[in-house]
């Protein structure tokens, strides 16, 4: 993979700085390894859930908390560590997070008879460590690399994300074939130790500009409760019904704590987030477009496996290979977009990427009972390539709009937005599908109906209309951002 990204780098620009040449590359590799581990961990765990459910003797609904707990904790504390990165040094927080994540991975593979409870505790430890390096990775890259090569550096980060997504199902399946699910977590331990030692030498030595006491823990607590209530409401809403008073109470509580958070931040001398960064239209629009695109992208991850395995009766292995077209093409296009973004207008590159996503979404609407697998692969490949074109320059735009002292918190806001989009996309995808199937059939449907396969196909098309609508909104925002850039010029 390293030889591939060197191919797309302008060596004279990317490695400028004499003695800094090797240090920049080493730092980028160290950051990328842990980004790879976090995405690998997510995709490996998902494929192992059925096995864990059987061996831990718990229901599938219970074992999904292995994923949900991880996501909730990361989202709840990621802003805190973004702020700590700005105060104590992003590299310091990143390295400590890498160490904690590795320890959490080791604990997750142990079995002290605690069963699911112990595993969830270990996942909390993993999530705390993961949030520390997720919150600071964007800011570190933006700080290490100059503006003229930042797009390519962020593109390399995206490549590590893609490789982790591609490798997860294959590595996870192989581990489950030859060993127990515990090794799904233990595979992180040797990689984490080597990467931590390597990163300790490669990452820049930073002196903090503040202390832990400077963190706004009141605002942090309000945002944490807000996100926990939001995610719990979304997850349990699909189980106990959206009309349940508890669900409405969770959503109302999330809104109340969000309002309290904004009130607190506006009155604090040293807030968790300087809300003034959202006054920059480029920053706010770039965050929103990223969230909408990730939300729409989750529809594909949720709906197409149903189509391939239940509707077209393909094996999970074959379906997994077909689904790999998305991250594989994202891997190819990310470094290309990074190079183009550093040389040309970033708004144009992201706009081209969003336009490609629209065509991919239209392709999903054309999938029917007779569609060839080649057509499905082409739609996934176009989507992945277009997301790769969009993501790298959009990340560069986000990080270019804030002062250096806010790079950490800007990166954590970007990561938080991505996590929220994953949850919203998963929920909206399933809600759209089953609501459409329920309306079409005249009764409540919450699963695939084998006796009525066309009911699923029609419901899938309606759900993809929803994701297409989200993408069109993103396209309009991208156009507004592009026109605004030309007017300013």
N, C-alpha and C positions, 0 to 999 in steps of 0.2 A: 504494500500500500504506500510505503514511504517513497518508493521510486516513482509511483504514479503521481503523487502530489508535487514532487520536484519537477516533473515534466511541465506542469502548468504555472510554475513560478518564474517570475523575472528575477533571476538570481542577483542581479546587480542592485535591484531595489530592495528585495525581500531580505537580503543578508547584508544590508549596508551597516556600517558602524564598526568596522575593524574588529577589535577584540570581542565586540558584542555578537558577531556573526554566529558562532557556535552556541552561545548562551541563549539566544532567542530561539533557535531550533530546538535545543534541549528542553527549554521551558515549555514550548508548544507541545512537544511530545509528552512531557510529564502531565500536562493538563489534559491532553487528549486521552491518555491511558485511563485516567479516572472517569472521564466522560464516557469512554467506551465501557468501563466496568458498570457504571450506573445504568446505561441502556441495556447492556447484556443481562444484568441482574433482573431488570423488569421483564424482558421477554423470556428469559429462562424460567422464572417463577410462574409465569402464566401457563406455560406448557406443562408444568409439574403439578398444577392444582388438583387434577383428578387423582393422581398418585398419592399426594399428601392427604386428600380426603379419605382415601381407603385406609392408608397406614396409620393415620391419626384417629381414625374411627369418628370422623365428624362429617356433617353434611357439606355439600358443595357450597351452600349459602354461607356456612360458617367459615369455611376455609378461604373464601374470597376476601375475608378480613385481613389475610396476609398481605394482599395487594392494597386494599383500601386503607389500612392503618398506616402503611408506608407513605401513601400519597397524602393523607391528611396531615401527618406530622411534618413532612417536608414543606407543604404549603403553609402550615401554621407558623413555622419558625424561620423560613427562608429570608424574610425581610429583616429579621433580627441579625442574622449573620451577614447579610449584605451591608448593614449599618456597621457591624463590628469590623468588617473588612475595611471600611473607610477609616475607622478609628484606630484599629490595632495593626493594620497592614493586611492587604488581601492575601499575600503569599502565606503569611503566618496562619490565618484562618483556614486557608485552603489545605495546607499541610496537616494541621490538626484534624480537620474534617476527614482527610484521607485515612489517617490513622484510626479514627473512631469508626469509620465505615468498615475498615478491614477487621477490627475487633468484633464489630457487630456481625459480620459475615461468619467469623469463626464461631461465635455464640449461637448463631442460627442453625448451624449444622450439628450442634451438640444435642444430646437427648438425656436429660436428667429425670425423665418421667413426668415432666411438666406438660408434655403434649402441646396443644395449640397455644396455651397461655404462655409457655416459655418462648415459643416461636414468635408470638406477637411482641413480647418484650424485646427479643433480639432484633426484630424488625424496627422497633422504635429506635434502638441504638443505631442501626444502619441508617435510618432516615435522618437522624440528627447529623451524622457524619456526612451523608450524601447532600443534605441541604447546605452544609458549610462549603463544600467545593462547587456545588451548583450555583450558589449565591455569588461566588467570587470569580468563577472561571471567565465570564464575559469581561468583567472589569480588568482582570489580569491581562488578558490578551490585548484589550484596548490600551492598557498602560504600557505594555512591553513593546508593541509594534507602533510605528508612526502611521499617520493617517493614510499615506499613500500605499501602504501595504497591509492595512488593517483588514480590508475586505477579504484578501486571500487567507490571512491568518484565521479569521472567523470561519471561512469556508472549510479550512482543514478541521476545525472543531466539528463542523457539521458532518464531515466525512467520518469522523470517529463515531458520531451518533448513528449514522447509517450502517457502519460496519457492525456495531453492537446489535442493532435491530436485525440485521441479516443473520449474524452468527448465533443469536440466542436460541431460536428453535432447533437449529441443527446440533449445536453443542448440547443443549438440554436433552434432546432426544437421544443423543449418543450416550450421555451420562446415565440416563434412565434405563438404557439397554444393558449397561454393564455394571452399574452400581446403584446405591440407594439415592433418594432425593436429597439427602444431607450434603452430598458432594456438589449439588447445584450451588450452594452457598460457599462451600469450602474452596471451590475453584478460584474465588476472589482472593483468598488469603495469600498464596505465594505471589500472585500478580501484584496485590496491594503492597506487600512488603518490599518487593523490588522497586515498584513505582514510587513508594514513599522515600526510600533511600536515594533513588535517582533524583526525585523531585527536590529533596532537601539540598542537593548540590546545584541543581539546574535553575530552580526558581530564584528570583531576585531576593536579596536580603533587604527587608523593609523595617523602618522604624515607625512605630505607631504615632499618630497625631492626637491621641486621646486615650481614654480608659473605658473600662466596662461601665463605670458609673455614669458615663455620658450617654448611655443607651436609654432611650425612652421606653421603660418597661411598662408604663401604664398604657401607652399606645400599642405596644407590642401585644399585651394581654388582650386588649380590645379587638385587634385584628385577628389574633389566634382564635378567640371565641367566635368571632364572625365567620371565619372560614370553616371551623369545625361544625357549627350549626348549619351552614350552607351545604357542606358535603354530606352530613348526616341526613339532612332533609332530602337531598337528591337521591341518595342511596336507598333510604327506607321508603321514599315515596313510591318507588316502583314495586315494593314488596307489600306494604300495608294500604296503599291507595293514596292518591294525591289529595283526596278530600278529607283525609283524616286530620282532626284538630292538632295532633302532635306535629304533623308535617307543616301545617300552616304556622304553628307556633315557632317551629325551627326557622322558617323563612322570615317571619316577622322579627324574631330575635336577631337574626343575621343582619337585617336592615338597621335595627336599633343600634347594634354594636358598631356597625359601619359608620353611622351618623356620629356616634360618640367618638370614634376614632378620628374622623375628620375634624371634629370640634377640638379634640385634644391636640392634634398636630398643628392646628392653626394658632394655638395658644402657647405651645412649648417653645422655649428659646432654642433647644437642640432637639428637634423632633426626630422620630424614626424615619420619616420620609419628609423631605422638604417638598410640600405639595406644589411649590412653585415650578418644579420641573414639568408638571403637566400643563403649565401655561404655554410651553413651547409646543406649537401645533404639530411640528414634525415628529417630536417624541411621542405625543399622545396618539396621533394617527398611525404611526408605525407600530405601536403596541396593540392598538385595536385591530389593525389589519392582520397582524400575526395571530392574535387570538381567534379571529373569525376563520382564518385559513386552517388553523389546527383543529378547530371545532368541526369544520366541514370535512376535514381529512379523516376524523374518527368515524364518520358514517361509513366510509369504505372499509375500515378495519373491522367494524361490527357486522355489516350487512353482507359483504361478499363471501365470507366463510360459510354463512348459512346457504347462500346461493350455490356455492361450489360443492359443499358436502351434502346438504339435505336435498336441494333441488336437482342438482346434476349428478348426485351420488358418487362424487369423487372421494378417494381416500384422504384422510387428514394429511398424509405425506405429500400427495400430489397437489392438494389444495395449498399447502404451505409453500411448495416450490413456485406455484403460480403467483401467490401473494408476494413473494420475494422480488417480483419485478419492480414494485414500488420503491423499496429502499435501495435496490441495486442501481436503478437509474438516478436516484437522488445522490448516491455516492459518486456517480460519474459527473453529474451536472454541477454539483456544489463547487468544486475547485474552478471549473470553467467560469461560473458566475462570479466567483471571487476575483479572478483575474480581470474580467470585464468591468466589474464594479470599481476596481482601483483605477482603471484607465478611462472609463466613460461615466456617464450620468447614472448614479445608483437608482434614482427614481425610475428611469427608463428600464433598467434591468429588472427591477421588481415588478413593474407594470407588465412587461413581457411574460414574466413568470405567472402572474395572476391570470393573464389572458389564456395561457396554456392550461391552467387549472380549470377554467370555464369549459374549454373544449373537452377536457377529460371528464368533467361532470356530465356533459351532454352525452359522451360516449357511454357512461353508466346507464343513462336513461334508455339507450338503444339496445341494451343487453336483454335478450329474451330466451325462451326455452330452446331455440335452435342456434344461438350464438356460438361461434367457434371459440375454442380456448385461446386461439391466437388473437382474436379481437379483444378478449378480456385482458390478456397480457399487454396488448398495445395500449389499452385505456389506462391500465395501472402504470405502465412505463411512462406514458405521457404525463400522468399525474405526478409521479415521483420526480421526473426530470424538471417539471415546472416548479414544484415545491423547492427543489434544490436551487433553481434559478432565483426564486423569490427570497428564500430564507437568509442566505449569506449577506447580500447587500442590504436587506432590511435590518438585520442585526447590526451591521455597520452604521446604518442611518441612526438607529436607536442610540448607539454608544457615542456617536459624533455630536449629539445635541446637548450633552451635559458637561459641566465642568469636571475637571479631573478628580476633584475631591468627592464627587458624587458618582463615580464610575461603578463603585461597588453596589450601591443601592439601585442604580439604574439596571445593572445586570440582574440583580435579584428580582426586581419588578418584572423584567422580561421573562425570567424563569418561572415566576409565580403565574404570570399570564398564561404561559404554556401549560402548566399543570392544571389550572382552572379550565382551560380549553379542552384538555383531555377528558376531564370529568363531565363537562357540559356536552361535549360531542358524543361520548358514550351514552349519556342519558337521553339526549335529544334523538339520537339515532334509533334506539330501542323504542322510545315513546312514539316517535313518528311511525315506525313500522307497525307496532301492535295497535296503535290507535287507528291507523288506516285499515288494517285487517279487520278490526272490530266493526268499523263503520260499514265496510264492504260486505261483511258477513251477517250483520245485524245482531251480533252477540259478542260478548267480551272474549278476546283472543289474546293470550300472553305467551304463546309458544308456536313453533312451526307445526302446522296441521298437515300430516302426511296424506290425508285423504283429499286435500284441496291444495295441491301445489301451486296452481295459478293464483290462489288467494295471496300466497306469499309474494309471488312475482309482482302482482299489482301493488301490494303494500310497499314493496321495495322501491318501485318506481316513484310512488308518492313521497317516500322518505328521501329519495335522491333529489326530488324537486325542492325539498326543504334545504338540503345541502347546497344545491345550485343557487338558491336564493341568497344564502349566506355568502357564497362566492361572488355573486353579482354585486352585493353590497360592498364587499372588499374591493372589487374592480372599480366601483364608483369612487371609493375613498382613495384608491391609488391614482385615479385620473385627477381628482381634486388636488392631491399632493403634487402631482406632476405639473399641472397648470399653475399652481401656486409657486412652484420652483421657477418656472419660466418667467412668471411675472416679476418675481424678486430679482432674477437675473437681468 
